[in-house]
Amino acid sequence: MADYLVLVNGLPGAGKTTLATQLAPALTAPLLSKDAIKEALADVVGAAPASALGPVAMEAAWSIAAALPGLVVVESWWFRPRDLGYVRTGLGRCAANAMVEVWCDVPPDIARRRYAARRRHPVHDDQQRLEHAWDEWAARAEPLGVGPTVRVDTTGRVDVEEVARLVQRTLGQA
């Protein structure tokens, strides 16, 4: 089981993946990214809808996190109104001694611009999400509130070493 969990969360386009891919090595921790798992699954199974692969990818991430010792970083967009129950179940499965949520704080208009500009695997169907889900996400995005939260301004350059120190202090590892 993971002894410590770091959940990296925030709106699509907030800089979660960028931060998590730098934070995990700074913490000497493995990184489990829901999107990376989802893309790998889509490449294997082909035409499965994103709505089906997303939950499977997250289940895989929680299962892997539960099997790993030490500190594990899990990165995803968890929309509290939709995902809180799933996150609580995943955290329960991991039974970590402590966890912290790193919330990538960025104005919604900047996140939207980044989200619209990036090119990703087609399984994400980003254009459909921009058209049908973005306004609700932007209006209601917030940390999960399942444990301590470290808020990080991801509008510009982030001092990853400082974030790592804050995470370690919050987890009681400093």
RODREN-858260 format. One record per atom (N, C-alpha, C, O): residue in one letter; chain; atom name; y negated, z negated, x negated. Coordinates in steps of 0.05 Angstrom, whole numbers, plus 5000, padded with zeros to 4 digits. Example, Ala and Ser with C-alpha at 12.3 -4.5 7.8 and 13.67 -1.06 7.14 Angstrom:
% RODREN-858260
[A A N [5114 4844 4736]]
[A A CA [5090 4844 4754]]
[A A C [5066 4844 4736]]
[A A O [5066 4831 4715]]
[S A N [5045 4858 4743]]
[S A CA [5021 4857 4727]]
[S A C [4999 4843 4742]]
[S A O [4977 4839 4732]]
***
This chain:
% RODREN-858260
[M A N [5024 5000 4983]]
[M A CA [5000 5000 5000]]
[M A C [4975 5000 4983]]
[M A O [4975 4989 4961]]
[A A N [4954 5013 4992]]
[A A CA [4929 5012 4978]]
[A A C [4918 4984 4979]]
[A A O [4916 4972 5001]]
[D A N [4910 4973 4956]]
[D A CA [4898 4946 4956]]
[D A C [4870 4947 4966]]
[D A O [4860 4928 4979]]
[Y A N [4856 4969 4959]]
[Y A CA [4828 4972 4967]]
[Y A C [4824 5001 4977]]
[Y A O [4834 5020 4965]]
[L A N [4808 5004 4998]]
[L A CA [4801 5030 5009]]
[L A C [4771 5034 5008]]
[L A O [4756 5016 5015]]
[V A N [4764 5058 5001]]
[V A CA [4736 5067 5002]]
[V A C [4736 5091 5021]]
[V A O [4748 5112 5014]]
[L A N [4722 5088 5044]]
[L A CA [4720 5111 5062]]
[L A C [4693 5124 5058]]
[L A O [4672 5110 5060]]
[V A N [4692 5149 5052]]
[V A CA [4667 5164 5048]]
[V A C [4663 5180 5073]]
[V A O [4679 5198 5080]]
[N A N [4641 5175 5087]]
[N A CA [4636 5185 5114]]
[N A C [4607 5195 5116]]
[N A O [4590 5188 5100]]
[G A N [4602 5212 5136]]
[G A CA [4575 5222 5141]]
[G A C [4577 5248 5155]]
[G A O [4599 5260 5157]]
[L A N [4555 5257 5166]]
[L A CA [4555 5283 5180]]
[L A C [4566 5306 5163]]
[L A O [4564 5304 5138]]
[P A N [4577 5327 5175]]
[P A CA [4583 5351 5160]]
[P A C [4557 5360 5146]]
[P A O [4536 5362 5158]]
[G A N [4559 5367 5120]]
[G A CA [4536 5375 5105]]
[G A C [4520 5353 5093]]
[G A O [4500 5357 5080]]
[A A N [4530 5328 5096]]
[A A CA [4515 5305 5086]]
[A A C [4520 5301 5056]]
[A A O [4505 5286 5043]]
[G A N [4541 5314 5045]]
[G A CA [4547 5311 5017]]
[G A C [4570 5293 5011]]
[G A O [4573 5283 4989]]
[K A N [4588 5289 5031]]
[K A CA [4611 5272 5028]]
[K A C [4630 5281 5006]]
[K A O [4637 5266 4988]]
[T A N [4637 5307 5007]]
[T A CA [4656 5317 4987]]
[T A C [4644 5317 4959]]
[T A O [4658 5309 4940]]
[T A N [4619 5324 4957]]
[T A CA [4606 5323 4931]]
[T A C [4606 5295 4920]]
[T A O [4613 5291 4897]]
[L A N [4598 5276 4936]]
[L A CA [4598 5248 4927]]
[L A C [4626 5238 4921]]
[L A O [4631 5226 4900]]
[A A N [4645 5243 4939]]
[A A CA [4672 5232 4936]]
[A A C [4686 5243 4911]]
[A A O [4700 5229 4898]]
[T A N [4681 5269 4905]]
[T A CA [4695 5281 4882]]
[T A C [4684 5269 4856]]
[T A O [4697 5271 4835]]
[Q A N [4660 5258 4856]]
[Q A CA [4648 5245 4833]]
[Q A C [4654 5215 4833]]
[Q A O [4659 5202 4812]]
[L A N [4655 5203 4857]]
[L A CA [4659 5174 4860]]
[L A C [4687 5166 4853]]
[L A O [4691 5146 4840]]
[A A N [4707 5181 4862]]
[A A CA [4735 5174 4857]]
[A A C [4740 5171 4827]]
[A A O [4752 5151 4819]]
[P A N [4733 5190 4810]]
[P A CA [4738 5186 4781]]
[P A C [4722 5162 4770]]
[P A O [4731 5148 4752]]
[A A N [4697 5158 4780]]
[A A CA [4681 5135 4770]]
[A A C [4695 5109 4777]]
[A A O [4691 5089 4763]]
[L A N [4710 5109 4799]]
[L A CA [4725 5085 4807]]
[L A C [4754 5085 4796]]
[L A O [4769 5066 4801]]
[T A N [4761 5106 4781]]
[T A CA [4788 5110 4772]]
[T A C [4808 5109 4795]]
[T A O [4828 5094 4794]]
[A A N [4802 5124 4816]]
[A A CA [4818 5123 4840]]
[A A C [4825 5152 4849]]
[A A O [4810 5171 4844]]
[P A N [4848 5154 4862]]
[P A CA [4854 5180 4874]]
[P A C [4836 5186 4898]]
[P A O [4827 5167 4912]]
[L A N [4832 5211 4904]]
[L A CA [4816 5220 4926]]
[L A C [4833 5234 4946]]
[L A O [4847 5253 4939]]
[L A N [4833 5226 4971]]
[L A CA [4847 5239 4993]]
[L A C [4825 5251 5011]]
[L A O [4810 5236 5024]]
[S A N [4823 5277 5013]]
[S A CA [4803 5290 5029]]
[S A C [4817 5303 5053]]
[S A O [4835 5320 5050]]
[K A N [4809 5296 5077]]
[K A CA [4821 5307 5101]]
[K A C [4818 5338 5100]]
[K A O [4838 5352 5107]]
[D A N [4795 5348 5093]]
[D A CA [4791 5377 5093]]
[D A C [4810 5391 5074]]
[D A O [4820 5413 5080]]
[A A N [4814 5380 5050]]
[A A CA [4831 5393 5031]]
[A A C [4860 5394 5041]]
[A A O [4874 5414 5038]]
[I A N [4869 5372 5054]]
[I A CA [4896 5371 5066]]
[I A C [4898 5391 5089]]
[I A O [4917 5405 5091]]
[K A N [4877 5392 5106]]
[K A CA [4877 5410 5129]]
[K A C [4878 5439 5120]]
[K A O [4893 5455 5131]]
[E A N [4863 5446 5099]]
[E A CA [4864 5473 5089]]
[E A C [4891 5481 5077]]
[E A O [4901 5503 5081]]
[A A N [4903 5462 5063]]
[A A CA [4930 5467 5052]]
[A A C [4950 5471 5074]]
[A A O [4967 5489 5073]]
[L A N [4948 5455 5095]]
[L A CA [4966 5458 5118]]
[L A C [4962 5485 5132]]
[L A O [4981 5499 5139]]
[A A N [4937 5493 5135]]
[A A CA [4930 5519 5148]]
[A A C [4942 5542 5132]]
[A A O [4951 5562 5143]]
[D A N [4941 5540 5105]]
[D A CA [4952 5561 5088]]
[D A C [4982 5563 5092]]
[D A O [4993 5585 5089]]
[V A N [4995 5541 5097]]
[V A CA [5024 5541 5100]]
[V A C [5033 5550 5128]]
[V A O [5051 5566 5131]]
[V A N [5020 5540 5149]]
[V A CA [5029 5546 5176]]
[V A C [5014 5568 5190]]
[V A O [5022 5577 5211]]
[G A N [4993 5578 5178]]
[G A CA [4979 5601 5189]]
[G A C [4961 5595 5212]]
[G A O [4941 5580 5209]]
[A A N [4967 5605 5235]]
[A A CA [4948 5606 5258]]
[A A C [4946 5581 5275]]
[A A O [4937 5582 5297]]
[A A N [4955 5558 5265]]
[A A CA [4952 5534 5281]]
[A A C [4922 5527 5285]]
[A A O [4906 5531 5266]]
[P A N [4914 5519 5309]]
[P A CA [4886 5513 5314]]
[P A C [4877 5488 5298]]
[P A O [4892 5470 5293]]
[A A N [4851 5489 5291]]
[A A CA [4839 5467 5276]]
[A A C [4842 5440 5291]]
[A A O [4847 5419 5279]]
[S A N [4841 5442 5318]]
[S A CA [4843 5417 5333]]
[S A C [4871 5405 5331]]
[S A O [4874 5381 5335]]
[A A N [4891 5421 5324]]
[A A CA [4918 5410 5319]]
[A A C [4921 5401 5291]]
[A A O [4934 5380 5286]]
[L A N [4910 5415 5272]]
[L A CA [4914 5408 5243]]
[L A C [4897 5385 5234]]
[L A O [4905 5370 5216]]
[G A N [4874 5381 5246]]
[G A CA [4857 5358 5238]]
[G A C [4871 5331 5240]]
[G A O [4871 5317 5220]]
[P A N [4882 5325 5263]]
[P A CA [4896 5299 5265]]
[P A C [4920 5297 5247]]
[P A O [4926 5276 5236]]
[V A N [4935 5319 5243]]
[V A CA [4958 5319 5225]]
[V A C [4949 5314 5196]]
[V A O [4961 5298 5182]]
[A A N [4927 5326 5188]]
[A A CA [4916 5322 5161]]
[A A C [4907 5294 5157]]
[A A O [4912 5282 5136]]
[M A N [4895 5282 5178]]
[M A CA [4886 5254 5175]]
[M A C [4909 5235 5174]]
[M A O [4909 5216 5159]]
[E A N [4930 5241 5190]]
[E A CA [4955 5224 5189]]
[E A C [4967 5226 5161]]
[E A O [4976 5205 5150]]
[A A N [4967 5249 5149]]
[A A CA [4978 5252 5122]]
[A A C [4961 5236 5102]]
[A A O [4972 5223 5085]]
[A A N [4935 5237 5105]]
[A A CA [4918 5222 5087]]
[A A C [4923 5192 5089]]
[A A O [4925 5178 5069]]
[W A N [4925 5182 5114]]
[W A CA [4931 5153 5118]]
[W A C [4958 5146 5106]]
[W A O [4962 5125 5094]]
[S A N [4978 5163 5111]]
[S A CA [5005 5158 5101]]
[S A C [5005 5156 5070]]
[S A O [5018 5139 5058]]
[I A N [4992 5175 5058]]
[I A CA [4990 5176 5028]]
[I A C [4975 5151 5018]]
[I A O [4984 5138 4999]]
[A A N [4953 5144 5031]]
[A A CA [4937 5121 5023]]
[A A C [4954 5096 5025]]
[A A O [4953 5078 5008]]
[A A N [4970 5094 5046]]
[A A CA [4987 5070 5050]]
[A A C [5008 5068 5028]]
[A A O [5018 5046 5022]]
[A A N [5016 5090 5016]]
[A A CA [5037 5091 4996]]
[A A C [5027 5086 4968]]
[A A O [5042 5080 4949]]
[L A N [5001 5089 4964]]
[L A CA [4989 5086 4937]]
[L A C [4980 5058 4931]]
[L A O [4969 5045 4948]]
[P A N [4985 5048 4907]]
[P A CA [4974 5022 4899]]
[P A C [4945 5024 4890]]
[P A O [4935 5046 4884]]
[G A N [4932 5002 4887]]
[G A CA [4905 5001 4876]]
[G A C [4884 5010 4895]]
[G A O [4886 5005 4920]]
[L A N [4864 5023 4885]]
[L A CA [4841 5031 4900]]
[L A C [4844 5061 4907]]
[L A O [4852 5077 4890]]
[V A N [4839 5068 4932]]
[V A CA [4842 5095 4942]]
[V A C [4816 5103 4956]]
[V A O [4805 5088 4972]]
[V A N [4806 5127 4951]]
[V A CA [4782 5138 4964]]
[V A C [4792 5158 4985]]
[V A O [4807 5176 4978]]
[V A N [4783 5155 5010]]
[V A CA [4790 5173 5031]]
[V A C [4764 5185 5042]]
[V A O [4746 5170 5050]]
[E A N [4763 5211 5043]]
[E A CA [4738 5225 5051]]
[E A C [4743 5242 5076]]
[E A O [4761 5257 5077]]
[S A N [4725 5238 5096]]
[S A CA [4727 5253 5120]]
[S A C [4701 5250 5136]]
[S A O [4684 5232 5130]]
[W A N [4697 5266 5157]]
[W A CA [4676 5262 5176]]
[W A C [4689 5248 5200]]
[W A O [4704 5260 5215]]
[W A N [4683 5222 5202]]
[W A CA [4693 5206 5224]]
[W A C [4669 5202 5243]]
[W A O [4650 5188 5237]]
[F A N [4671 5214 5267]]
[F A CA [4651 5211 5288]]
[F A C [4659 5187 5304]]
[F A O [4679 5187 5319]]
[R A N [4643 5165 5302]]
[R A CA [4651 5140 5314]]
[R A C [4661 5142 5343]]
[R A O [4682 5131 5349]]
[P A N [4646 5155 5361]]
[P A CA [4656 5156 5389]]
[P A C [4683 5169 5392]]
[P A O [4698 5163 5410]]
[R A N [4690 5187 5374]]
[R A CA [4715 5202 5376]]
[R A C [4737 5189 5359]]
[R A O [4760 5190 5367]]
[D A N [4730 5178 5336]]
[D A CA [4750 5172 5316]]
[D A C [4755 5143 5310]]
[D A O [4773 5136 5295]]
[L A N [4740 5125 5322]]
[L A CA [4742 5096 5315]]
[L A C [4770 5085 5319]]
[L A O [4780 5071 5301]]
[G A N [4783 5092 5341]]
[G A CA [4811 5082 5345]]
[G A C [4830 5092 5324]]
[G A O [4847 5077 5315]]
[Y A N [4828 5118 5317]]
[Y A CA [4845 5129 5297]]
[Y A C [4841 5116 5270]]
[Y A O [4860 5111 5255]]
[V A N [4816 5110 5263]]
[V A CA [4809 5097 5238]]
[V A C [4821 5069 5237]]
[V A O [4833 5061 5217]]
[R A N [4818 5055 5259]]
[R A CA [4829 5027 5260]]
[R A C [4860 5028 5256]]
[R A O [4871 5011 5242]]
[T A N [4873 5048 5269]]
[T A CA [4902 5050 5265]]
[T A C [4909 5057 5236]]
[T A O [4927 5045 5225]]
[G A N [4894 5075 5224]]
[G A CA [4899 5083 5196]]
[G A C [4894 5059 5178]]
[G A O [4910 5055 5159]]
[L A N [4873 5044 5182]]
[L A CA [4868 5021 5165]]
[L A C [4890 5000 5168]]
[L A O [4898 4988 5149]]
[G A N [4899 4997 5193]]
[G A CA [4921 4978 5197]]
[G A C [4946 4986 5182]]
[G A O [4961 4969 5171]]
[R A N [4952 5012 5182]]
[R A CA [4975 5022 5168]]
[R A C [4973 5017 5138]]
[R A O [4993 5010 5125]]
[C A N [4949 5020 5127]]
[C A CA [4945 5016 5098]]
[C A C [4945 4986 5091]]
[C A O [4953 4980 5068]]
[A A N [4937 4969 5109]]
[A A CA [4937 4940 5104]]
[A A C [4924 4932 5077]]
[A A O [4934 4915 5063]]
[A A N [4902 4945 5071]]
[A A CA [4887 4939 5046]]
[A A C [4875 4911 5047]]
[A A O [4869 4901 5068]]
[N A N [4873 4900 5024]]
[N A CA [4860 4873 5021]]
[N A C [4831 4874 5028]]
[N A O [4820 4855 5039]]
[A A N [4818 4897 5022]]
[A A CA [4789 4900 5027]]
[A A C [4783 4930 5030]]
[A A O [4797 4947 5018]]
[M A N [4762 4936 5044]]
[M A CA [4753 4964 5047]]
[M A C [4723 4964 5048]]
[M A O [4710 4944 5055]]
[V A N [4711 4987 5042]]
[V A CA [4683 4991 5045]]
[V A C [4679 5020 5054]]
[V A O [4693 5038 5046]]
[E A N [4659 5024 5071]]
[E A CA [4652 5051 5080]]
[E A C [4627 5059 5064]]
[E A O [4607 5045 5064]]
[V A N [4628 5082 5052]]
[V A CA [4605 5094 5039]]
[V A C [4594 5115 5059]]
[V A O [4607 5135 5064]]
[W A N [4570 5109 5069]]
[W A CA [4558 5127 5089]]
[W A C [4537 5145 5075]]
[W A O [4518 5135 5063]]
[C A N [4542 5171 5076]]
[C A CA [4524 5190 5064]]
[C A C [4500 5195 5084]]
[C A O [4504 5207 5105]]
[D A N [4478 5184 5076]]
[D A CA [4454 5185 5093]]
[D A C [4437 5209 5086]]
[D A O [4428 5212 5063]]
[V A N [4432 5226 5105]]
[V A CA [4416 5250 5101]]
[V A C [4404 5257 5128]]
[V A O [4417 5254 5149]]
[P A N [4379 5267 5129]]
[P A CA [4368 5275 5155]]
[P A C [4386 5297 5168]]
[P A O [4395 5315 5154]]
[P A N [4390 5295 5194]]
[P A CA [4408 5315 5207]]
[P A C [4400 5344 5203]]
[P A O [4417 5361 5201]]
[D A N [4373 5350 5201]]
[D A CA [4365 5377 5197]]
[D A C [4374 5388 5169]]
[D A O [4381 5411 5167]]
[I A N [4374 5371 5149]]
[I A CA [4383 5379 5122]]
[I A C [4413 5383 5123]]
[I A O [4423 5402 5112]]
[A A N [4428 5364 5135]]
[A A CA [4457 5367 5137]]
[A A C [4464 5392 5152]]
[A A O [4483 5407 5144]]
[R A N [4450 5398 5174]]
[R A CA [4456 5423 5189]]
[R A C [4452 5448 5172]]
[R A O [4468 5466 5173]]
[R A N [4430 5448 5158]]
[R A CA [4424 5471 5141]]
[R A C [4446 5475 5120]]
[R A O [4455 5498 5115]]
[R A N [4454 5454 5107]]
[R A CA [4476 5455 5087]]
[R A C [4502 5464 5101]]
[R A O [4516 5482 5090]]
[Y A N [4508 5453 5123]]
[Y A CA [4532 5459 5138]]
[Y A C [4533 5489 5145]]
[Y A O [4554 5502 5143]]
[A A N [4511 5499 5155]]
[A A CA [4510 5527 5164]]
[A A C [4511 5546 5140]]
[A A O [4521 5568 5143]]
[A A N [4501 5538 5117]]
[A A CA [4500 5555 5094]]
[A A C [4526 5557 5078]]
[A A O [4530 5577 5064]]
[R A N [4543 5538 5080]]
[R A CA [4567 5538 5063]]
[R A C [4588 5555 5075]]
[R A O [4590 5560 5099]]
[R A N [4605 5565 5057]]
[R A CA [4628 5582 5065]]
[R A C [4653 5566 5060]]
[R A O [4658 5557 5037]]
[R A N [4668 5562 5081]]
[R A CA [4693 5545 5078]]
[R A C [4716 5560 5089]]
[R A O [4714 5582 5100]]
[H A N [4739 5548 5087]]
[H A CA [4764 5558 5098]]
[H A C [4760 5563 5128]]
[H A O [4748 5547 5142]]
[P A N [4771 5585 5138]]
[P A CA [4767 5592 5166]]
[P A C [4779 5571 5186]]
[P A O [4771 5571 5209]]
[V A N [4797 5555 5177]]
[V A CA [4809 5535 5195]]
[V A C [4788 5516 5207]]
[V A O [4793 5504 5228]]
[H A N [4766 5513 5193]]
[H A CA [4745 5494 5202]]
[H A C [4729 5504 5226]]
[H A O [4718 5488 5241]]
[D A N [4728 5530 5230]]
[D A CA [4713 5542 5252]]
[D A C [4685 5530 5255]]
[D A O [4677 5521 5276]]
[D A N [4671 5530 5232]]
[D A CA [4645 5517 5231]]
[D A C [4624 5528 5251]]
[D A O [4609 5513 5262]]
[Q A N [4624 5554 5255]]
[Q A CA [4604 5566 5273]]
[Q A C [4607 5555 5301]]
[Q A O [4588 5548 5314]]
[Q A N [4632 5553 5310]]
[Q A CA [4637 5542 5337]]
[Q A C [4628 5513 5339]]
[Q A O [4617 5504 5359]]
[R A N [4632 5497 5318]]
[R A CA [4624 5469 5317]]
[R A C [4594 5467 5317]]
[R A O [4583 5449 5329]]
[L A N [4581 5484 5302]]
[L A CA [4551 5484 5302]]
[L A C [4540 5489 5330]]
[L A O [4521 5476 5338]]
[E A N [4552 5508 5344]]
[E A CA [4543 5515 5370]]
[E A C [4549 5495 5391]]
[E A O [4533 5490 5409]]
[H A N [4572 5482 5389]]
[H A CA [4581 5465 5412]]
[H A C [4582 5435 5406]]
[H A O [4583 5419 5425]]
[A A N [4581 5426 5381]]
[A A CA [4584 5398 5376]]
[A A C [4561 5386 5360]]
[A A O [4556 5362 5360]]
[W A N [4546 5403 5345]]
[W A CA [4526 5392 5327]]
[W A C [4506 5374 5340]]
[W A O [4501 5352 5329]]
[D A N [4494 5382 5362]]
[D A CA [4473 5365 5374]]
[D A C [4483 5337 5380]]
[D A O [4468 5318 5375]]
[E A N [4507 5335 5391]]
[E A CA [4517 5308 5396]]
[E A C [4523 5293 5370]]
[E A O [4517 5269 5368]]
[W A N [4534 5306 5351]]
[W A CA [4540 5293 5325]]
[W A C [4514 5283 5313]]
[W A O [4512 5259 5305]]
[A A N [4493 5300 5312]]
[A A CA [4468 5292 5300]]
[A A C [4455 5268 5315]]
[A A O [4444 5251 5302]]
[A A N [4457 5268 5341]]
[A A CA [4445 5247 5357]]
[A A C [4460 5221 5354]]
[A A O [4448 5199 5357]]
[R A N [4486 5222 5350]]
[R A CA [4502 5197 5351]]
[R A C [4517 5190 5325]]
[R A O [4533 5172 5325]]
[A A N [4511 5204 5304]]
[A A CA [4524 5198 5278]]
[A A C [4516 5170 5268]]
[A A O [4492 5163 5268]]
[E A N [4536 5155 5260]]
[E A CA [4531 5128 5250]]
[E A C [4556 5119 5235]]
[E A O [4578 5130 5239]]
[P A N [4553 5099 5218]]
[P A CA [4577 5088 5204]]
[P A C [4597 5078 5225]]
[P A O [4590 5071 5248]]
[L A N [4622 5076 5217]]
[L A CA [4643 5067 5235]]
[L A C [4640 5037 5243]]
[L A O [4647 5030 5265]]
[G A N [4629 5021 5225]]
[G A CA [4626 4993 5231]]
[G A C [4651 4977 5230]]
[G A O [4654 4956 5244]]
[V A N [4671 4985 5215]]
[V A CA [4697 4971 5213]]
[V A C [4698 4953 5188]]
[V A O [4718 4940 5184]]
[G A N [4677 4952 5173]]
[G A CA [4676 4936 5149]]
[G A C [4649 4939 5136]]
[G A O [4631 4951 5148]]
[P A N [4645 4928 5112]]
[P A CA [4620 4931 5099]]
[P A C [4613 4960 5094]]
[P A O [4631 4977 5090]]
[T A N [4587 4966 5095]]
[T A CA [4578 4994 5091]]
[T A C [4558 4995 5068]]
[T A O [4540 4979 5066]]
[V A N [4562 5014 5050]]
[V A CA [4543 5021 5029]]
[V A C [4530 5047 5038]]
[V A O [4544 5068 5039]]
[R A N [4504 5047 5043]]
[R A CA [4490 5071 5051]]
[R A C [4479 5084 5026]]
[R A O [4466 5072 5009]]
[V A N [4484 5111 5024]]
[V A CA [4475 5126 5001]]
[V A C [4458 5149 5010]]
[V A O [4467 5165 5026]]
[D A N [4434 5151 5000]]
[D A CA [4417 5174 5006]]
[D A C [4427 5198 4991]]
[D A O [4425 5200 4966]]
[T A N [4438 5217 5006]]
[T A CA [4450 5241 4994]]
[T A C [4432 5266 4998]]
[T A O [4441 5288 4996]]
[T A N [4407 5261 5003]]
[T A CA [4388 5283 5006]]
[T A C [4384 5298 4980]]
[T A O [4381 5322 4979]]
[G A N [4385 5283 4958]]
[G A CA [4382 5295 4931]]
[G A C [4403 5284 4912]]
[G A O [4425 5277 4921]]
[R A N [4396 5283 4887]]
[R A CA [4415 5274 4867]]
[R A C [4422 5244 4872]]
[R A O [4406 5228 4879]]
[V A N [4448 5238 4867]]
[V A CA [4458 5211 4872]]
[V A C [4467 5199 4845]]
[V A O [4480 5213 4829]]
[D A N [4460 5174 4840]]
[D A CA [4469 5160 4816]]
[D A C [4497 5149 4823]]
[D A O [4500 5127 4833]]
[V A N [4517 5165 4816]]
[V A CA [4545 5158 4823]]
[V A C [4554 5132 4810]]
[V A O [4568 5117 4823]]
[E A N [4546 5127 4786]]
[E A CA [4554 5103 4772]]
[E A C [4543 5078 4787]]
[E A O [4556 5058 4789]]
[E A N [4518 5080 4797]]
[E A CA [4507 5058 4813]]
[E A C [4522 5055 4839]]
[E A O [4527 5032 4847]]
[V A N [4529 5076 4852]]
[V A CA [4545 5075 4877]]
[V A C [4572 5062 4871]]
[V A O [4581 5045 4886]]
[A A N [4584 5069 4849]]
[A A CA [4610 5057 4841]]
[A A C [4607 5027 4837]]
[A A O [4624 5012 4845]]
[R A N [4585 5019 4824]]
[R A CA [4580 4990 4820]]
[R A C [4577 4976 4846]]
[R A O [4588 4954 4850]]
[L A N [4562 4988 4865]]
[L A CA [4558 4976 4891]]
[L A C [4584 4974 4906]]
[L A O [4589 4953 4919]]
[V A N [4600 4994 4905]]
[V A CA [4627 4994 4918]]
[V A C [4644 4972 4906]]
[V A O [4656 4956 4921]]
[Q A N [4645 4970 4880]]
[Q A CA [4661 4949 4867]]
[Q A C [4652 4921 4874]]
[Q A O [4668 4903 4879]]
[R A N [4626 4918 4874]]
[R A CA [4615 4891 4882]]
[R A C [4622 4885 4911]]
[R A O [4631 4862 4917]]
[T A N [4619 4904 4929]]
[T A CA [4626 4900 4957]]
[T A C [4655 4894 4961]]
[T A O [4662 4877 4978]]
[L A N [4672 4906 4945]]
[L A CA [4701 4901 4947]]
[L A C [4709 4875 4932]]
[L A O [4732 4867 4933]]
[G A N [4690 4863 4918]]
[G A CA [4696 4839 4903]]
[G A C [4710 4844 4877]]
[G A O [4724 4827 4866]]
[Q A N [4706 4869 4866]]
[Q A CA [4719 4876 4841]]
[Q A C [4701 4874 4817]]
[Q A O [4709 4877 4794]]
[A A N [4675 4868 4821]]
[A A CA [4656 4868 4799]]
[A A C [4657 4842 4784]]
[A A O [4643 4838 4765]]
***
